[in-house]
Amino acid sequence: MLSTMQDEQLSLATLLRYAATVHAESTVSTWTGDAVRTQTYAEIGQDAARLANALRKMGIGYGDRVATFMWNNNEHMIVYAAVPAMGAVLHALNIRLFPEQLVFVANHAEDQVVIVDATLLPLFSQYLPRLTTVRHVIIVDGDASALTAPEGVQVHSYTELLDAEADTFDFPVVDERAAAGMCYTSGTTGDPKGVVYSHRSNWLHASQVCASNGMGFTDADTVLAIVPLFHANAWGIPYAAMMSGANLLMPERFLQPEPLLEMMAAVRPSFAAAVPTIWGGVLARLAEQPQDISHLRTCVVGGAAVPPSMMRAFEEHHGVKLLHAWGMTETSPLGSVAHAPAASTGERAWTYRYTQGQFPAGVQARLIGDDGDVAPNDGKSMGELEVRGPWITGSYYSPTGDVPDADKFHDGWLRTGDVGTISADGYLTLVDRSKDVIKSGGEWISSVDLENAVIAHSAVAEAAVIGIADPKWDERPLVAVVLAEGATAHPEELREFLTAQFAKWQLPEYWTFIAEVPKTSVGKFDKKRLRAQHAQGELNVIELT
């Protein structure tokens, strides 16, 4: 028996029309360095129509890829709205990828148009001669003649293109399973892998972001979107904002703690989102120059584990809640959010908030133990996390057709590579990445737990832990420490600081002090590079006896 319900497609064109009418007065603003430039959602909708008209005249049709090489700004949001709504596919290029990876990604996706911020032209111009499928480059806020393009590539001014077009467009309602956007993994091992989001997955994911057990956006919110739009759809924030009517504040290229705090003071956003390294820098700046940031009701933090000491510092000293979330490019990316149950208070609530969070109804999860069996959700049994659901990818993209990858997909489940536990009420606690967990004498040591504990020391700004070979124990932890500005500490002191939290055999005897922990293109600790530095003898390792 079938239902009597109408079979309406979950199309991003419908979402664009909704945002531009129902939430017409909500705004998108970009920080210029000392002020903001603002457009309403109604104006965003008009410019999206102009851009769609221009792209259609370039021959961009259903399924064609339109890439961006841009900061978070109004124009990027317009592209986010226009390209999927017209039936094409948005591909936000990661501007921080290594050159070889950037070229690989653009060619692999077969991008036909790239929209580029003028401030990024010096960087983009180095890649353009190697981009084999690109036919058009559109320059935002700059002179089209500033770019020398290869033969066969036309260069356009974004402003001139839009000025020549009508502010209406007959956006189609495409099949909800059609491709809407592409995002590539950061490629820390091998070439980056492509994930293709559908209209349906983006719509359902946006609904979860708006939900109270997600990020809980409303039309009363102003969201500071620090997480880049090229990082897994900025965690779904753009489409969730369109759905809820939340205002957006875009930081453009001003991503250092000082300008971020300046724009917070000027605009007073109620919500913000960024990786832990951003919040660590903001916290250090606040210690030097205090500022009221209590207008922020919530700051969501993802991409890496959040040190409990950082969560406590923001809440106890600044009245700001850091909301821990977990996800991946492959999960759109919202996989879990660490809201404490309503009935929990005090220290009990903190134990929930320190986890990676509870899975929403749209995400099924299981743990696979070393024996290959499904481990129980008892908060103790450990295994590799596998997930599935309507906004989780079932394969990686290939121009010749999807290719099964047994290392990443198992009986219809995505193998995340994360190791942890799940409680009976669905809270995920990650111990480590499977490649980062330290196997010492047959027992596991969590690099994440050690990092969080070391970072809690007042003299430490950052800490990363890797496993290094040991003739007796197979592996032992090496702690790489970045000291806070003006601070001093000795390995003996830091190790003593850990004794209350770890068993004696878990305490690290290998330490090194470095200027900065290497980062990936999306701001995570790059432990692959740290291991290479150790293997090449570039780290001054101190061994405690």
C-alpha positions in Angstrom: 0.0 0.0 0.0 1.3 3.4 -1.0 0.6 6.7 0.9 -1.5 9.5 -0.3 1.3 12.0 0.1 2.5 14.3 -2.8 5.9 13.3 -4.2 7.5 16.7 -4.0 11.3 16.8 -4.7 13.6 18.1 -2.0 15.3 20.6 -4.4 17.7 23.3 -3.5 15.8 25.5 -6.0 12.8 25.3 -3.7 15.0 26.2 -0.8 16.4 29.2 -2.6 12.9 30.5 -3.5 11.8 30.0 0.1 14.8 31.9 1.6 14.4 34.8 -0.9 10.7 35.2 0.0 9.9 34.0 3.4 13.2 35.1 4.9 13.6 38.0 2.5 14.9 40.5 5.2 17.5 38.1 6.7 21.0 39.1 5.7 24.4 37.9 4.6 27.2 40.2 5.6 30.9 40.2 4.7 33.6 41.7 6.9 35.7 44.2 5.0 38.4 44.8 7.6 36.6 47.6 9.5 32.9 47.2 8.6 30.4 44.9 6.9 28.8 45.0 3.5 25.3 43.5 3.6 22.7 41.9 1.3 19.3 40.6 2.2 18.3 37.1 1.2 15.9 38.7 -1.3 19.0 40.4 -2.9 21.0 37.2 -2.7 18.1 35.5 -4.6 18.2 38.2 -7.3 22.0 37.9 -7.8 21.7 34.1 -7.8 19.3 34.5 -10.7 21.7 36.9 -12.5 24.5 34.4 -12.1 22.4 31.5 -13.3 21.5 33.4 -16.4 25.2 34.2 -17.1 26.3 30.6 -16.5 23.6 29.3 -18.8 24.8 31.6 -21.6 28.3 30.0 -21.1 26.7 26.7 -21.8 26.5 25.4 -18.2 23.8 22.8 -18.0 22.5 20.0 -15.8 25.3 18.2 -14.0 28.1 20.5 -15.2 30.6 21.5 -12.5 31.1 25.1 -11.4 34.0 25.5 -9.0 34.9 28.3 -6.6 38.3 29.4 -5.4 37.0 31.9 -2.8 36.9 33.1 0.8 33.7 33.1 2.8 31.9 36.1 1.5 28.5 37.3 0.0 29.5 36.3 -3.5 30.4 32.8 -2.4 27.0 32.4 -0.8 25.4 33.6 -4.0 27.2 30.8 -5.9 26.2 28.3 -3.3 22.6 29.3 -3.9 22.6 29.7 -7.7 24.7 26.7 -9.0 22.7 23.8 -7.5 19.4 25.6 -8.0 20.0 25.8 -11.7 20.8 22.1 -11.9 24.6 22.4 -12.1 27.0 21.0 -9.5 28.9 23.2 -7.1 32.5 22.3 -6.4 34.2 24.5 -3.7 37.9 24.1 -4.2 40.1 24.0 -1.0 42.4 27.0 -1.5 44.8 25.5 1.0 45.5 22.2 -0.8 49.0 21.4 -2.0 49.3 22.5 -5.7 49.4 18.9 -7.0 46.3 18.0 -5.1 44.4 21.2 -6.2 45.1 20.4 -9.8 44.2 16.8 -9.4 40.9 17.7 -7.7 39.8 20.2 -10.4 40.7 17.9 -13.3 39.2 14.9 -11.6 35.9 16.7 -11.1 36.1 18.1 -14.6 35.3 21.7 -13.5 34.2 23.9 -16.4 34.0 27.2 -14.7 36.0 28.6 -11.8 34.8 31.7 -9.8 37.8 33.3 -8.1 38.2 36.1 -5.6 40.6 38.7 -6.9 42.8 38.6 -3.8 43.4 34.9 -4.6 44.4 35.5 -8.3 48.2 35.3 -7.7 47.7 31.8 -6.2 45.1 30.6 -8.7 47.1 31.8 -11.7 49.8 29.3 -10.9 47.2 26.4 -11.3 45.2 27.6 -14.2 47.5 26.4 -17.1 47.3 22.9 -15.7 43.4 22.8 -15.4 42.5 20.8 -18.5 38.7 21.1 -18.4 38.2 24.8 -17.4 36.7 27.0 -20.1 35.7 30.1 -18.1 37.2 32.0 -15.1 35.0 34.6 -13.4 36.9 37.1 -11.2 35.1 38.6 -8.2 35.9 42.2 -7.1 38.7 42.6 -9.6 39.8 43.4 -13.1 39.3 40.6 -15.6 42.4 41.8 -17.5 44.5 41.0 -14.4 44.6 37.3 -15.3 46.5 36.0 -18.3 44.6 32.9 -19.3 45.6 29.9 -21.5 44.2 29.6 -25.0 40.6 28.5 -25.0 39.9 30.0 -21.5 37.7 33.1 -21.3 38.0 35.5 -18.3 35.1 37.5 -17.1 34.3 40.1 -14.5 31.7 38.9 -12.0 30.2 42.4 -11.6 30.0 43.0 -15.4 28.4 39.6 -15.9 25.7 40.1 -13.3 25.0 43.7 -14.4 24.1 42.4 -17.8 21.6 39.9 -16.6 18.0 39.8 -15.5 17.3 39.3 -11.8 14.8 36.5 -12.5 15.5 32.9 -13.6 13.3 29.9 -14.1 15.0 27.6 -11.6 14.1 24.0 -12.3 13.0 21.4 -9.8 15.5 18.7 -10.4 15.4 15.1 -9.2 16.2 15.2 -5.5 18.8 12.5 -6.0 20.7 14.5 -8.6 24.1 15.9 -7.7 24.1 19.3 -6.1 27.7 19.7 -4.8 31.1 18.1 -4.6 33.7 18.1 -1.9 37.0 16.3 -1.8 38.7 14.9 1.3 41.9 16.7 2.4 44.0 13.8 1.1 46.3 13.2 4.0 47.0 9.7 2.5 47.0 9.4 -1.3 44.9 11.5 -3.6 41.9 13.4 -2.3 38.7 11.5 -2.7 35.5 13.0 -4.1 32.1 13.0 -2.3 29.0 14.1 -4.3 26.1 15.5 -2.3 22.6 15.3 -3.6 19.8 17.9 -3.3 18.0 15.4 -1.0 21.1 14.9 1.2 21.7 18.6 1.5 18.1 19.3 2.3 17.9 16.6 5.0 21.2 17.6 6.5 20.1 21.2 6.7 17.0 20.1 8.5 19.2 18.3 11.1 21.5 21.4 11.5 18.4 23.5 12.3 17.0 20.9 14.7 17.3 21.5 18.5 19.6 18.5 18.8 21.7 19.8 15.9 22.9 23.4 15.9 19.4 24.8 16.5 19.4 27.8 14.1 16.5 30.3 14.2 15.8 33.5 12.4 16.9 35.4 15.5 20.5 34.1 15.1 23.5 35.7 13.4 26.0 33.0 12.5 29.6 33.7 12.2 30.7 31.1 9.6 34.5 30.9 10.2 34.6 27.3 8.9 35.5 27.6 5.2 32.8 27.1 2.6 35.2 24.6 0.9 35.3 22.5 4.1 32.4 20.0 3.7 29.8 22.7 2.8 30.9 24.8 5.8 29.3 22.0 7.9 26.0 22.6 6.2 25.6 26.1 7.6 24.7 27.9 4.3 21.7 25.8 3.5 20.6 25.6 7.2 20.7 29.4 7.3 18.5 29.6 4.2 16.1 27.2 5.7 15.9 28.8 9.1 16.3 32.5 8.1 19.4 32.9 10.3 21.7 35.8 9.3 25.2 35.0 8.2 28.4 36.9 9.0 31.2 36.0 6.6 34.8 36.7 7.7 36.4 36.8 4.2 40.2 36.6 4.6 40.2 38.0 8.1 40.7 34.8 10.0 43.2 35.8 12.7 42.0 36.1 16.3 42.3 40.0 16.4 40.0 40.6 13.3 37.6 37.9 14.4 37.2 39.6 17.8 36.8 42.9 16.0 33.9 41.6 13.9 32.3 40.0 16.9 32.4 43.3 18.7 30.9 45.1 15.7 28.2 42.6 14.8 27.7 40.6 18.0 26.8 37.2 16.4 24.9 34.7 18.5 26.5 31.6 17.0 29.9 30.7 15.4 31.6 27.7 14.0 35.3 26.8 13.6 38.0 24.2 14.2 39.7 24.0 17.6 42.8 25.8 16.5 40.8 28.9 15.7 39.2 28.9 19.1 42.6 28.3 20.8 43.9 31.4 19.1 40.8 33.4 20.1 41.1 32.2 23.7 44.8 33.3 23.9 43.9 36.7 22.4 41.2 37.2 25.0 43.7 36.5 27.8 45.9 39.4 26.4 43.0 41.7 25.6 39.7 40.9 27.4 36.5 41.4 25.5 32.9 40.6 26.2 31.9 37.8 23.8 28.9 36.6 25.9 26.6 37.5 22.9 27.7 34.1 21.5 25.2 31.6 22.8 27.0 28.7 21.2 30.3 28.0 19.3 30.3 24.7 17.5 33.7 23.1 17.3 34.5 20.2 15.0 37.3 18.8 12.8 39.3 17.5 15.7 38.7 16.8 19.4 38.2 19.8 21.6 40.3 19.8 24.8 38.1 19.9 27.9 40.2 22.6 29.3 39.3 24.9 26.4 35.6 24.1 26.8 35.8 25.0 30.5 37.8 28.2 29.9 35.3 29.6 27.4 32.3 28.8 29.6 33.7 29.8 33.0 35.6 32.9 31.9 33.6 34.2 28.9 30.1 32.7 29.3 30.3 31.0 25.9 29.3 27.4 25.3 31.5 25.3 23.1 29.4 22.6 21.4 31.4 19.6 20.4 30.5 17.9 17.1 31.8 15.1 15.0 31.7 14.5 11.3 33.6 14.0 8.0 33.4 15.2 4.4 31.8 11.8 3.8 29.0 12.5 6.3 28.0 16.0 4.9 29.5 16.4 7.6 27.1 16.4 10.7 27.4 13.0 12.3 26.9 13.7 16.0 26.5 16.7 18.4 27.3 16.8 22.1 24.3 18.3 23.7 23.9 17.0 27.2 20.6 15.4 28.2 18.2 17.9 29.6 18.1 16.1 33.0 21.9 16.2 33.5 23.5 19.0 35.4 26.9 19.9 36.8 29.8 17.5 36.3 27.4 14.9 34.8 26.5 17.3 32.0 30.2 17.9 31.3 30.9 14.2 30.9 28.3 14.2 28.0 29.7 17.4 26.5 33.2 16.1 26.4 32.1 13.2 24.1 31.7 13.6 20.3 28.0 13.6 20.9 24.8 11.8 20.3 23.8 10.5 16.9 20.6 12.0 15.4 17.9 9.8 14.0 19.3 10.2 10.5 22.6 8.6 11.4 22.9 4.9 12.2 26.2 3.8 13.8 28.0 0.7 14.9 31.4 -0.4 16.2 33.4 -3.2 14.6 35.8 -4.9 17.0 39.2 -6.4 16.2 37.4 -9.8 15.7 35.2 -8.3 13.0 32.0 -8.6 15.1 29.7 -5.7 16.0 30.6 -4.5 19.5 27.9 -3.6 22.0 26.9 0.0 22.7 27.8 -0.2 26.4 30.2 2.8 26.7 33.1 0.4 27.2 33.5 -1.9 24.3 35.8 -0.4 21.6 35.8 -0.7 17.9 36.1 1.1 14.6 33.1 3.4 13.9 30.9 2.6 10.9 28.0 4.8 9.9 25.2 5.0 7.3 22.3 7.3 6.6 20.6 9.6 4.0 23.4 12.2 4.1 26.4 9.8 4.3 28.2 8.8 1.1 28.0 5.3 -0.2 31.0 5.5 -2.5 33.7 7.9 -3.8 33.3 9.8 -7.1 35.1 8.6 -10.3 34.5 10.1 -13.7 34.3 6.6 -15.1 31.8 5.4 -12.5 31.8 4.7 -8.8 34.5 2.3 -7.7 33.9 0.2 -4.6 36.6 0.7 -1.9 36.7 -2.1 0.6 38.9 -0.1 2.8 36.2 2.5 3.3 32.9 0.8 2.7 31.7 -2.4 4.4 28.3 -4.0 3.7 26.7 -0.6 2.9 28.4 1.1 5.9 31.0 3.9 5.8 34.2 2.9 7.6 35.2 6.1 9.3 38.7 5.1 10.6 37.8 6.4 14.0 38.1 4.2 17.1 35.9 4.6 20.1 32.9 3.6 22.2 29.1 4.2 22.0 27.0 4.5 25.1 23.6 2.8 25.4 21.9 6.2 24.8 23.9 6.8 21.6 26.8 9.1 22.7 30.0 8.6 20.8 33.4 8.9 22.5 36.3 8.7 20.1 39.6 7.4 21.4 41.6 8.0 18.3 42.0 7.6 14.6 42.8 4.0 13.9 46.1 5.1 12.3 46.9 7.3 15.3 46.1 5.1 18.3 49.3 4.0 20.0 49.7 0.2 20.5 52.2 -0.2 23.4 52.9 -3.7 24.8 49.6 -5.0 23.5 47.6 -2.2 25.1 46.1 1.0 23.5 47.1 4.5 24.4 44.9 7.3 23.1 46.8 10.1 21.5 43.8 12.4 21.8 43.5 11.8 25.6 47.2 12.6 26.0 46.9 15.8 23.9 43.9 17.1 25.8 45.7 16.5 29.1 48.9 18.2 28.1 47.1 21.2 26.6 45.4 21.7 29.9 48.8 22.8 31.4 49.0 26.6 31.6 52.4 26.7 29.8 51.1 24.8 26.7 49.5 26.4 23.6 49.3 23.2 21.5 50.3 19.6 21.8 50.2 16.7 19.4 51.0 13.1 20.1 52.3 10.4 17.7 53.5 6.9 18.2 57.1 6.1 17.6 58.9 2.7 17.3 60.1 1.2 20.5 62.2 -2.0 20.6 60.6 -3.3 23.8 57.0 -2.0 23.6 56.5 -1.8 19.8 55.3 1.8 20.1 55.5 4.6 22.6 54.0 8.1 22.6 56.0 11.1 21.5 54.6 14.4 22.7 55.3 17.5 20.5 54.7 20.6 22.6 54.2 24.2 21.5 54.7 26.5 24.5 52.5 29.5 25.1 54.1 32.8 24.3 56.6 33.7 27.1 56.0 30.4 29.0 58.6 27.8 29.9 58.2 24.2 30.9 60.3 21.1 31.2 59.4 17.6 30.1 59.6 16.3 33.7 57.1 19.0 34.8 54.7 18.2 32.0 54.9 14.4 32.7 54.3 15.0 36.4 51.2 17.0 35.4 49.8 13.9 33.8 50.3 11.5 36.6 46.8 12.0 38.2 45.1 11.1 34.9 47.1 8.2 33.4 48.5 4.9 34.5 52.2 4.8 34.9 52.7 2.7 31.8 50.8 5.3 29.7 53.0 8.2 30.8 55.1 9.4 27.8 58.9 9.3 28.1 59.6 11.0 24.8 59.1 14.8 24.4 59.9 17.5 21.9 59.3 21.2 21.7 58.4 22.7 18.4 57.3 26.2 17.1 54.0 25.0 15.6 52.1 21.8 15.1 51.9 21.2 11.3 48.3 21.6 10.1 46.3 20.1 7.2 44.5 22.3 4.7 41.4 22.3 6.9 43.3 23.2 10.1 43.6 19.7 11.7 46.9 18.5 13.2 48.9 16.9 10.4 50.4 13.9 12.2 51.6 12.4 8.9 54.0 15.4 8.5 54.9 15.2 12.2 55.9 11.5 11.8 57.9 12.4 8.7 59.8 15.1 10.6 60.6 12.6 13.3 61.7 9.9 10.8 64.0 12.5 9.1 65.6 13.5 12.4 64.2 17.0 12.3 62.8 16.8 15.9 64.9 17.3 19.0 63.6 14.4 21.1 64.2 14.4 24.8 64.0 11.0 26.5 63.1 10.8 30.2 64.3 7.9 32.2 
